[in-house]
Amino acid sequence: MALAINESNFNEIVTKSDKLVILDFWAEWCGPCRAISPVIEELAKEYEGKAIIGKVDVDSNVAISEKYGIRNIPTVIFIKNGEIADKTVGAVSKSTLVSKIEALL
């Protein structure tokens, strides 16, 4: 299951991680966000132990959204060694996300 990332657990889970971190920026009211949500959950199961996959509710976590300059949702960012290594904007296919994850692992 994808982790719920918020401002209180962000540093512990994301900043201190030595694994690839994938963050899905979403909102409850966003149709495309709901469309890719099952894909994010599948990836969380498939890459358990290899990568950290989390979801960031942009309405509840404004500071995190601002830190990464999130203007459109859904946005999925890929963080490796504390830096943004890749990013997708919009509802993309599972194969697109998998290819980006595999390239960064």
Helices and strands as residue ranges (DSSP letters): E 3-4, H 10-10, I 11-15, E 20-26, H 31-46, E 51-57, H 62-67, E 75-80, E 83-89, H 94-104
